[in-house]
Amino acid sequence: MSTILINDVKKTFINTFKTEPILIFSPGRINIIGEHTDYNDGFVFPAAVDKGIAAAMQKSDANISTAYALDKDSRIEFELDKLKPSAEGSWENYIFGVVAEIQNKNKAVGNFNIVFKGDIPGGAGMSSSAALENSVVFGLNELFDLGLTKHEMILISQKAEHNYVGVKCGIMDQYASMFGIKDNALLLDCRTVESKPYEIDFKDHQLMLINTNVKHSLSDSAYNDRRSACESIAELLGIKALRDATETDLETIKDKVLPENYQKALYVIQENNRAIKASKAIETNDLETLGALIFQSHNGLQHQYKVSCDELDFLVDQAKANEHVLGARMMGGGFGGCTINLVSKSEAKAFGEAASIAYKNEFDKACSVYFIKLSEGTHLVK
């Protein structure tokens, strides 16, 4: 967590609203493996990281509320009884959505002011949106003594994304951001919304992110399309979600579905199994197996689920060609964002530099390399 970030929002808040705020830090997340399994009631393996959203908040005596996005130098005033979504892609929808979903639970929220700023790289697939939603619901719960549990808070954040942002996300992002444990990844069962922490000590290896710095516009519509394809196949199989299907089950309806949808469902079933195998590999410190599973995950995302892109595939190929990288895959919704790499500590810097040069030569644009630490979930900063 960046103290510069915290001090920045605190100082701006005091200068703007002339009062002391409460301070919240809400982290972004990585996901080691288990991509697009969350909305299929499956298993995912995320962890909160030391980059996120810092928010300064306090009650307001005015008859309006004010939100100030410090990185965008953009502020908006709004009335709590007249909330409706702004234009698609507007940052304030994350805040409006959270307030509206709290009100839907018959909880009374008064006027408030918020200043927030993040250090999660934009479009990196590290869930800055979930971090922002969680910081708002966590802060409002604190300010207005709403008595919400963390579980209730993440469901409010998720509904805000569904109803105000228009992305039918699963629960992983909000969960990992809220419940993260320092130095741990969480094997999360997205059906029961319960997780088992696994302490991460990769000894002489580490996780490293490389951001393509691209975001292809396909992402949101493609995400919703894939979700509905998965749901229709589950319905055809007479099950609640693809988490309940085996490859053998899927075979029985092969002639009733489009070949591309068959592959998408097959990917989800296989990825779900990979997430469970990955937890066992971490438990036994079998990094070779973990790396192989991560490479397999990318192969499925690229060829079966078809949510990768040239830039991501290029970076994964760079990793495959380097003996010091045990595994790499695209992370997040797809069509841009980051690759996550399991790489030897002593060679990580050299691999990052070599991949960056190759990427620049190939696409005539720069990628960005990030080293991350696994951190605590959404919390008050004292």
C-alpha positions in Angstrom: 0.0 0.0 0.0 1.4 3.4 -1.0 1.6 6.0 1.8 2.0 8.6 -0.9 -1.4 7.6 -2.3 -3.1 7.8 1.2 -1.5 11.1 2.0 -2.6 12.5 -1.4 -6.3 11.7 -0.9 -6.2 12.8 2.7 -4.6 16.2 1.9 -6.9 16.9 -1.0 -10.0 15.9 1.1 -9.0 18.3 3.9 -8.3 21.1 1.5 -11.5 20.6 -0.3 -14.0 19.8 2.4 -12.3 21.4 5.5 -12.8 18.3 7.7 -10.9 15.1 8.7 -11.9 12.0 6.7 -11.7 8.3 7.4 -9.2 6.6 5.1 -9.7 3.3 3.3 -7.3 1.2 1.2 -8.9 -1.4 -1.1 -6.5 -3.5 -3.1 -6.6 -4.7 -6.7 -6.0 -8.4 -7.3 -4.2 -11.0 -9.3 -5.5 -14.4 -10.2 -3.0 -17.2 -10.4 -5.3 -19.6 -12.2 -9.0 -20.2 -12.7 -10.1 -17.6 -15.4 -13.8 -17.2 -16.4 -14.7 -20.0 -14.0 -16.2 -17.7 -11.3 -19.5 -17.0 -13.1 -19.8 -20.7 -13.7 -19.8 -21.4 -9.9 -16.3 -22.8 -10.1 -12.9 -22.4 -8.4 -10.5 -19.5 -8.8 -7.2 -18.7 -7.1 -6.9 -14.9 -6.5 -4.8 -12.8 -4.2 -5.0 -9.2 -3.1 -2.0 -7.1 -4.1 -0.2 -4.0 -2.8 -1.6 -1.7 -5.5 -5.2 -0.5 -5.2 -7.6 2.4 -4.4 -7.1 4.9 -1.5 -10.3 6.7 -0.5 -10.9 9.5 1.9 -14.5 9.8 3.0 -16.7 11.7 5.5 -20.3 12.6 6.1 -21.5 15.9 4.6 -23.9 18.5 6.1 -24.8 19.7 2.5 -27.9 18.5 0.8 -25.8 16.8 -1.9 -22.9 14.3 -2.0 -19.6 14.9 -3.9 -17.2 12.4 -5.4 -13.8 13.5 -6.6 -11.7 11.2 -8.8 -8.3 12.6 -8.1 -6.3 10.8 -10.9 -8.8 12.1 -13.5 -9.2 15.5 -11.8 -12.9 15.0 -12.2 -15.7 15.7 -9.6 -19.4 15.2 -9.6 -22.2 16.2 -7.3 -25.3 14.0 -6.9 -28.5 13.6 -4.9 -29.0 10.3 -3.1 -32.7 10.1 -4.0 -32.2 10.7 -7.7 -29.5 8.1 -8.6 -29.4 6.7 -12.1 -26.5 5.4 -14.3 -24.5 7.9 -16.1 -23.2 7.3 -19.7 -21.5 3.9 -20.2 -17.9 4.0 -19.1 -18.4 6.8 -16.6 -16.4 6.3 -13.4 -19.2 7.6 -11.2 -21.4 4.6 -12.0 -19.3 2.5 -9.6 -20.1 4.9 -6.8 -23.8 5.4 -7.8 -24.2 1.7 -8.1 -22.9 0.9 -4.6 -25.1 3.6 -3.0 -28.2 2.4 -4.9 -27.6 -1.2 -3.9 -27.2 -0.3 -0.3 -30.5 1.6 -0.5 -32.1 -1.4 -2.1 -31.2 -3.3 1.2 -33.3 -0.6 3.0 -30.2 0.8 4.7 -30.1 4.6 5.2 -27.1 6.4 3.8 -26.8 10.1 4.4 -24.9 12.6 2.2 -21.1 12.1 2.1 -18.0 13.3 0.3 -15.3 11.0 -1.2 -11.9 11.7 -2.7 -10.2 8.6 -4.3 -7.1 7.8 -6.2 -5.5 4.5 -7.4 -2.2 3.1 -8.4 -3.6 0.0 -10.2 -2.4 0.2 -13.8 -5.5 1.0 -16.0 -6.8 -1.8 -18.1 -4.4 -4.3 -16.5 -7.2 -6.8 -15.5 -6.3 -6.2 -11.8 -9.9 -5.2 -10.9 -9.6 -1.5 -10.1 -13.4 -1.4 -10.4 -13.9 -4.0 -7.6 -11.3 -2.1 -5.5 -13.3 1.2 -5.9 -16.7 -0.5 -5.2 -15.3 -2.1 -2.1 -13.7 1.1 -0.8 -17.1 2.9 -1.2 -19.2 0.2 0.5 -16.6 -0.3 3.2 -16.4 3.4 3.9 -20.2 4.0 3.9 -20.6 1.0 6.2 -18.2 2.6 8.6 -19.5 6.2 8.4 -23.2 5.4 8.7 -22.9 2.3 10.9 -24.8 0.1 8.5 -23.9 -3.1 10.2 -23.1 -4.9 6.9 -20.8 -8.0 6.9 -18.0 -8.2 4.5 -20.0 -10.9 2.6 -22.9 -8.5 2.3 -20.5 -5.7 1.1 -19.0 -7.8 -1.7 -22.5 -8.7 -3.0 -23.4 -5.0 -3.0 -20.3 -4.3 -5.0 -21.0 -7.1 -7.5 -24.6 -5.9 -8.0 -23.4 -2.4 -8.5 -21.3 -3.7 -11.4 -24.2 -5.7 -12.8 -26.8 -3.0 -12.6 -24.9 0.3 -13.0 -21.8 -0.7 -15.0 -23.4 -3.4 -17.2 -20.8 -6.1 -16.7 -22.3 -9.4 -15.4 -19.1 -10.2 -13.4 -18.7 -13.1 -11.0 -17.8 -12.6 -7.4 -14.0 -13.3 -7.5 -12.8 -9.7 -7.9 -14.8 -8.2 -5.1 -14.0 -11.2 -2.9 -10.3 -11.2 -3.4 -10.1 -7.4 -2.9 -12.2 -7.5 0.4 -10.9 -10.8 1.9 -7.2 -10.8 0.8 -4.7 -12.0 3.3 -1.0 -10.8 3.3 1.3 -13.4 1.6 -1.6 -15.7 0.8 -3.6 -16.7 -2.3 -7.2 -17.8 -1.8 -8.7 -20.9 -3.4 -12.2 -19.6 -3.7 -15.3 -21.7 -4.3 -17.5 -19.3 -6.2 -20.7 -21.3 -5.3 -20.3 -21.3 -1.6 -18.3 -18.0 -1.6 -15.9 -19.6 0.9 -12.1 -19.8 0.5 -9.1 -21.6 1.8 -5.9 -19.5 2.1 -2.6 -20.9 0.8 0.5 -19.2 2.0 2.6 -18.3 -1.0 6.3 -18.9 -0.7 7.7 -19.7 -4.1 11.3 -19.7 -2.6 13.5 -18.7 -5.5 10.7 -17.9 -7.9 8.2 -15.1 -7.9 5.1 -13.8 -9.7 5.6 -10.9 -12.1 3.1 -9.1 -14.3 3.6 -7.7 -17.8 1.0 -5.3 -19.0 0.4 -5.2 -22.7 -1.0 -1.6 -22.3 -3.8 -2.5 -24.7 -7.5 -2.9 -24.1 -9.4 -4.1 -27.2 -13.0 -2.8 -27.2 -14.4 -6.3 -27.5 -14.0 -7.0 -23.8 -17.4 -6.2 -22.2 -19.7 -7.5 -24.9 -17.6 -10.6 -25.4 -17.6 -11.3 -21.7 -21.4 -11.1 -21.5 -21.7 -13.3 -24.7 -19.5 -16.0 -23.2 -21.4 -15.9 -19.9 -24.7 -16.5 -21.7 -23.2 -19.4 -23.8 -22.0 -21.1 -20.6 -25.4 -20.6 -19.0 -27.3 -22.0 -22.0 -25.1 -25.2 -22.1 -25.6 -25.7 -18.4 -29.3 -25.4 -19.0 -29.1 -28.0 -21.8 -27.3 -30.3 -19.4 -30.0 -29.8 -16.8 -27.5 -28.5 -14.2 -27.2 -25.3 -12.2 -23.8 -24.3 -13.7 -20.8 -25.7 -15.7 -19.1 -26.4 -12.4 -21.3 -29.4 -12.1 -20.4 -30.8 -15.5 -17.7 -33.3 -16.5 -16.1 -33.7 -19.9 -18.1 -36.9 -20.3 -21.4 -35.0 -19.6 -20.5 -32.4 -22.2 -19.9 -35.2 -24.9 -23.6 -36.2 -24.6 -24.8 -32.9 -26.1 -21.9 -32.3 -28.5 -24.2 -32.5 -31.5 -26.7 -30.0 -30.0 -24.4 -27.0 -29.6 -22.2 -24.9 -31.9 -18.6 -26.3 -32.0 -17.2 -23.0 -30.6 -19.6 -23.1 -27.7 -18.7 -26.7 -27.0 -15.0 -25.6 -26.8 -15.9 -22.8 -24.4 -17.7 -25.1 -22.1 -14.9 -27.7 -22.3 -12.4 -25.0 -21.4 -14.4 -24.0 -18.3 -14.6 -27.6 -17.1 -10.9 -28.1 -17.7 -9.9 -24.8 -16.1 -11.9 -25.6 -13.0 -10.0 -28.8 -12.6 -6.7 -26.9 -13.1 -7.5 -24.5 -10.3 -7.9 -27.4 -7.9 -4.7 -29.1 -9.1 -2.8 -25.8 -8.8 -3.8 -25.5 -5.1 -2.4 -29.0 -4.5 0.8 -28.1 -6.4 1.3 -25.0 -4.2 0.7 -27.1 -1.1 3.4 -29.6 -2.1 5.7 -26.8 -3.4 5.6 -28.4 -6.9 6.3 -25.3 -9.0 7.0 -27.2 -12.2 3.4 -28.7 -12.1 2.0 -25.3 -11.2 3.8 -23.6 -14.1 2.6 -26.3 -16.6 -1.0 -25.7 -15.4 -0.6 -22.0 -15.9 0.7 -22.5 -19.5 -2.2 -24.9 -20.1 -4.7 -22.2 -18.8 -3.4 -19.7 -21.4 -3.6 -22.3 -24.2 -7.3 -22.8 -23.3 -8.0 -19.1 -23.1 -6.4 -18.5 -26.4 -7.7 -21.4 -28.5 -10.9 -22.6 -26.7 -12.4 -19.6 -24.9 -10.9 -17.2 -27.4 -10.5 -14.2 -25.1 -6.8 -13.6 -25.8 -5.2 -11.2 -28.3 -1.9 -11.0 -30.3 -0.2 -8.9 -27.7 -0.9 -11.4 -24.9 0.0 -14.4 -27.0 3.3 -12.8 -27.9 4.2 -12.2 -24.3 3.3 -15.8 -23.3 5.4 -17.1 -26.2 8.3 -15.0 -24.9 7.9 -16.7 -21.5 7.7 -20.2 -23.1 11.0 -19.6 -24.9 12.7 -18.6 -21.6 13.9 -21.5 -19.4 13.7 -19.4 -16.3 9.9 -18.9 -16.6 7.9 -21.9 -15.3 4.5 -20.6 -16.4 2.7 -17.7 -18.0 -0.8 -16.8 -19.1 -3.2 -13.9 -19.7 -5.0 -12.8 -16.6 -8.4 -11.2 -16.3 -11.3 -10.8 -18.8 -9.0 -10.8 -21.8 -8.4 -8.9 -25.1 -5.6 -7.0 -23.4 -4.3 -6.4 -19.9 -1.6 -8.4 -18.2 0.2 -11.7 -18.4 1.1 -13.3 -15.1 4.5 -15.0 -15.0 6.1 -17.5 -12.6 9.7 -16.7 -13.0 13.0 -17.3 -11.3 13.8 -14.4 -8.9 17.4 -14.0 -10.1 16.3 -13.9 -13.8 13.0 -11.9 -13.4 14.6 -8.5 -14.2 16.4 -9.8 -17.2 13.3 -11.6 -18.5 11.2 -8.5 -18.1 13.8 -6.4 -20.0 14.1 -8.9 -22.8 10.3 -9.4 -23.2 9.9 -5.6 -23.2 12.4 -5.1 -26.0 10.9 -7.9 -28.1 7.4 -6.5 -27.5 8.4 -3.0 -28.6 10.0 -4.4 -31.8 6.9 -6.4 -32.6 4.1 -3.9 -31.8 5.9 -0.6 -31.8 4.6 0.2 -28.3 5.8 -0.4 -24.8 4.6 -2.9 -22.3 5.1 -2.4 -18.5 6.6 -4.8 -16.0 5.3 -4.9 -12.4 6.5 -6.8 -9.3 3.8 -7.2 -6.8 3.4 -8.2 -3.2 0.4 -10.2 -1.8 -1.5 -7.9 0.6 -4.3 -7.5 3.1 -7.9 -6.9 1.8 -10.0 -3.7 2.1 -9.3 -2.0 5.5 -9.3 1.2 7.4 -6.0 3.1 7.4 -5.2 4.4 10.9 
